[in-house]
Amino acid sequence: MDIQFTPAEQAFREEVRQFLREKLPADIAARGRHGKRFNKEDQVTWMRLLNERGWLAASWPAEFGGTGWGAVEKHIFDEECAAFGAPWVMPFGVNMVAPVIIKFGTPEQQARFLPRILTTEDWWCQGYSEPGAGSDLAAVKTRAVREGDHYVVNGQKTWTTLAHYADWIFCLVRTDPEAQQQRGISFLLIDMKTPGITVRPIITLDGEHEVNEVFFDNVRVPVENLVGEENKGWTCAKYLLTHERTSIAGIGQAKQMLGRLKHIASQEQRDGQPLIDDIQLRMQIVELEIQLMAIEMSNLRIVAAAQDGGVPGTESSFLKIKGSEIRQAITYLMSKVLGPYALPFLEDELGYAQQPHLYRDYSASPASQYLDMRKTSVYGGSNEIQKNIIAKMILEL
Amino acid sequence: MDFKLSDEQQMLQDTAARLVRDNYAFEAREKFAESELGYSVAFWQQLSELGLTAVPFAEAFGGFDGGGVEILLIMTELGRGLCLEPYLQSVIFAGGLLTQLGSDEQCNELLPAVAGGHLQMAVAVDEPTSHYQLHDVRTTAKAVDGGWMLNGRKSVVVAGHSAGLILVSARTAGSDRDETGISLFLLDPRAPGVKRRDYPTMGGTKACELYLEDVFVSSASMLGEPAQALAALRYQQGRAIAAQCAEAVGSMEAVCDLTLEYLKTRQQFGQAIGRFQALQHRMVDMRIELDQATSMAILAACAADAPDSDERSRTLAAAKVLIVRAGRFIAEQGIQLHGGIGLTWEYVLSHHAKHLLMLSHQFGNDDHHLMTYSRLLQV
């Protein structure tokens, strides 16, 4: 047993840092470090820079242009990107649909879609959730009816992240209404420009437009856009979810946030003293730092186990729960540290405004980010669903 | 990064696990606890015959140069079995202090005996007013002709009742809470002026109060330099904390196993109670806390033998805090999920709960270590 990173792993970390220092644009990094919002241009710029370096497709096999990294390298890469304030790599194309196309797609589909995912010419979104199918994903009702060499799709998807940027959507659709639950579902790729698709924004509690409703009204989809076999889409859906779990704990982000919390607490004052010297607050920070230390160590144990086997096991459900709770707690404390300056809702300062700040460069985002973090215990299989999974798969209850 | 055990480590774990499984059934443990000694001489001998008491010591003293991971493996099994033998007090804590501070003569004379299990030691550092602060020492040692005269009282000396030698911290200079001026002495508890009051602890092991009234110890009984013992006490208590974290994890694993088994077998309302989601989620919460605790025990084991640094101190304090919290959570949930049977003396679960609770009150509780961490917080 040796919990130190090997010299090769440390060298890799240094290589990632060097790249981030040289290539990550300063304005994007500044937004990231202050927890502000990124726009589509930031995301695309960053993903293209990563692709130029050959580092975008961390989870693809090397023969398709992937990095060939193991789980430890991926972990180091994620951690460093978060520390530098780089945008998240949008997972929907490169880390979700692409692995499915690689595993289940035809050579034609692979040649058609994969290169455009690498170059971010196509922005993908995920058509899983529906108004009646949240945690119970197999309850999807969106219908696809075969008519000649097309499927005609009718129905509605919801909580579709950044659908308003998207060129393509991958959808779970019901192709056999008679079959039970998981059977009768197919995995379909749909061009967002197809007539009959309407995207309607959902504004979340932090005032942000991130998610959408997507409506399908007699949308005609060529049959060659079916991935895998008809009615066997659940296999693709499950395979995709194992990839979704990999980085869902957000350890890198949590560490970055904790650093920001300590920074803000050392700047803000009470009774003429830095707040971080206030014993009551300091203890809360200490508690979070200790909890994060344990989560990080658990993450490393899972990462190291996955280094040989590829995809992390069900234990990553532990991290989904712990990783969401700790980020919620950190951002709550961060907003508390601002005192009354947690109140102003300054949409300009949450994004790109260059004008003088109302108070400090760090003060606009914490309360907004706390609200945003509520999503982490809801999405990707709510924390209660994770507990059901653990109860069934690990505890065999 | 690699969390896999080497073949030797795997063998060590198997050996310890088998030994505990074969000798520490709950009924046997009850008998050991009720005996005057409070633990099993036969089991202690087996620990030494198999070389387990020698693991952390240098080869020159009959040891195997084992490190934090080897101790982690042994202590986890001892915790799982609720073993009462003073491995932690004698081998880890006292043995560590001897190794770090002892003169060549002292090491040559004592370490082989500790490593071989012939000499059982204990460490007396707490006092009625010290509340885990190792520098708050009011027991005094005055220089007299040929040695030192000890006066004072030492609190809750675990395994002190059976120790052949007790390491006692006493003040040779300075005032009550000064960080310098603390020395460490090898005390023969049979020496004139030593009074003991022995008692059982809530967790099942035995301990004693130590009353020292004009107790003479020779100059050769001092361990290390005069007035300079605090750093070593803190460092070795850190090693003891790491070992104790592993012991707690063994106990937590046992509670989780027992509780999960109970959920699958106990029938109510015509079905196993593990079918109820409210209980499933509690069990999942226990399992998650166990996972977090395991991670911190590993981290502590890997920090235990590192050179002294703020980083090491932070890690060990963090491990202790997290494991105290996790231990309490798992113990309380384990009792709750068992219902009435979890509250009885005759069922092993309640003894694990007490064990976990008592571990949390030794070597500093969670509040104590939160303060330690807070002082060392990097901003």
HADDOCK unambig.tbl for C-alpha pairs under 7 A between the chains (distance, minus, plus):
assign (segid A and resid 1 and name CA) (segid B and resid 2 and name CA) 5.36 0.50 0.50
assign (segid A and resid 1 and name CA) (segid B and resid 3 and name CA) 4.59 0.50 0.50
assign (segid A and resid 1 and name CA) (segid B and resid 4 and name CA) 5.17 0.50 0.50
assign (segid A and resid 1 and name CA) (segid B and resid 5 and name CA) 5.30 0.50 0.50
assign (segid A and resid 1 and name CA) (segid B and resid 6 and name CA) 6.92 0.50 0.50
assign (segid A and resid 2 and name CA) (segid B and resid 1 and name CA) 5.80 0.50 0.50
assign (segid A and resid 2 and name CA) (segid B and resid 2 and name CA) 5.13 0.50 0.50
assign (segid A and resid 2 and name CA) (segid B and resid 3 and name CA) 6.17 0.50 0.50
assign (segid A and resid 3 and name CA) (segid B and resid 1 and name CA) 5.01 0.50 0.50
assign (segid A and resid 3 and name CA) (segid B and resid 2 and name CA) 5.91 0.50 0.50
assign (segid A and resid 3 and name CA) (segid B and resid 3 and name CA) 6.56 0.50 0.50
assign (segid A and resid 4 and name CA) (segid B and resid 1 and name CA) 5.45 0.50 0.50
assign (segid A and resid 5 and name CA) (segid B and resid 1 and name CA) 4.80 0.50 0.50
assign (segid A and resid 6 and name CA) (segid B and resid 1 and name CA) 6.04 0.50 0.50
assign (segid A and resid 262 and name CA) (segid B and resid 379 and name CA) 6.01 0.50 0.50
assign (segid A and resid 282 and name CA) (segid B and resid 374 and name CA) 6.97 0.50 0.50
assign (segid A and resid 283 and name CA) (segid B and resid 374 and name CA) 6.72 0.50 0.50
assign (segid A and resid 286 and name CA) (segid B and resid 374 and name CA) 6.21 0.50 0.50
assign (segid A and resid 290 and name CA) (segid B and resid 318 and name CA) 5.44 0.50 0.50
assign (segid A and resid 294 and name CA) (segid B and resid 292 and name CA) 5.44 0.50 0.50
assign (segid A and resid 294 and name CA) (segid B and resid 295 and name CA) 6.03 0.50 0.50
assign (segid A and resid 294 and name CA) (segid B and resid 296 and name CA) 5.76 0.50 0.50
assign (segid A and resid 295 and name CA) (segid B and resid 292 and name CA) 6.51 0.50 0.50
assign (segid A and resid 297 and name CA) (segid B and resid 295 and name CA) 5.59 0.50 0.50
assign (segid A and resid 298 and name CA) (segid B and resid 292 and name CA) 6.30 0.50 0.50
assign (segid A and resid 298 and name CA) (segid B and resid 295 and name CA) 5.50 0.50 0.50
assign (segid A and resid 301 and name CA) (segid B and resid 3 and name CA) 6.80 0.50 0.50
assign (segid A and resid 304 and name CA) (segid B and resid 1 and name CA) 6.69 0.50 0.50
assign (segid A and resid 304 and name CA) (segid B and resid 2 and name CA) 6.36 0.50 0.50
assign (segid A and resid 318 and name CA) (segid B and resid 288 and name CA) 6.00 0.50 0.50
assign (segid A and resid 387 and name CA) (segid B and resid 281 and name CA) 5.99 0.50 0.50
assign (segid A and resid 387 and name CA) (segid B and resid 284 and name CA) 6.19 0.50 0.50
assign (segid A and resid 390 and name CA) (segid B and resid 284 and name CA) 6.61 0.50 0.50
assign (segid A and resid 391 and name CA) (segid B and resid 280 and name CA) 6.05 0.50 0.50
assign (segid A and resid 391 and name CA) (segid B and resid 284 and name CA) 6.22 0.50 0.50
assign (segid A and resid 397 and name CA) (segid B and resid 264 and name CA) 6.77 0.50 0.50
assign (segid A and resid 397 and name CA) (segid B and resid 274 and name CA) 5.80 0.50 0.50
assign (segid A and resid 397 and name CA) (segid B and resid 275 and name CA) 6.56 0.50 0.50
